[in-house]
Amino acid sequence: MGTQSAAQIPTSFGKELRACLRCSLVKTYKQFTDVGCENCPFFNMDQDNDRVLDCTTPNFAGVIASMDPTSSWAARWQRISKFVPGCYALSVTGLLPEEMAAICEYNNVRYVPRS
């Protein structure tokens, strides 16, 4: 689904970390503004910094790193097996705004709230 072979890994593990509300990918705010989300390029976060605030949240718990999501039972359990290798939140609190959920639907991409 992603356009790259792997997602950027977070450059730091402080308060600037955010998780994508659709796929749970964890990166810093700056990484989302610079590159967007490798699993959700249709959000165009790298072109509209307000989208980063709409599509990500600092409210998440735990992080799992997956180098080969397609063959990992943990990735299947976390529902990230179809996403690019990267760091993902174990649980995310929050919902995509209606407009962003509509973008998912328009792009024929399933959005399952993780809250």
Secondary structure in CASP SS format (residue, H / E / C, confidence):
PFRMAT SS
TARGET T0000
AUTHOR 0000-0000-0000
METHOD secondary structure of the structure
MODEL  1
M C 1.00
G C 1.00
T C 1.00
Q C 1.00
S C 1.00
A C 1.00
A C 1.00
Q C 1.00
I C 1.00
P C 1.00
T C 1.00
S C 1.00
F C 1.00
G C 1.00
K C 1.00
E C 1.00
L E 1.00
R E 1.00
A E 1.00
C E 1.00
L C 1.00
R C 1.00
C C 1.00
S C 1.00
L E 1.00
V E 1.00
K E 1.00
T E 1.00
Y H 1.00
K H 1.00
Q H 1.00
F H 1.00
T H 1.00
D H 1.00
V H 1.00
G C 1.00
C C 1.00
E C 1.00
N C 1.00
C C 1.00
P H 1.00
F H 1.00
F H 1.00
N C 1.00
M C 1.00
D C 1.00
Q C 1.00
D C 1.00
N H 1.00
D H 1.00
R H 1.00
V H 1.00
L H 1.00
D H 1.00
C H 1.00
T E 1.00
T E 1.00
P C 1.00
N C 1.00
F E 1.00
A E 1.00
G E 1.00
V E 1.00
I E 1.00
A E 1.00
S E 1.00
M C 1.00
D C 1.00
P H 1.00
T H 1.00
S H 1.00
S C 1.00
W H 1.00
A H 1.00
A H 1.00
R H 1.00
W H 1.00
Q C 1.00
R C 1.00
I C 1.00
S C 1.00
K C 1.00
F C 1.00
V C 1.00
P C 1.00
G E 1.00
C E 1.00
Y E 1.00
A E 1.00
L E 1.00
S E 1.00
V E 1.00
T C 1.00
G C 1.00
L C 1.00
L C 1.00
P C 1.00
E H 1.00
E H 1.00
M H 1.00
A H 1.00
A H 1.00
I H 1.00
C H 1.00
E H 1.00
Y H 1.00
N C 1.00
N C 1.00
V C 1.00
R C 1.00
Y C 1.00
V C 1.00
P C 1.00
R C 1.00
S C 1.00
END
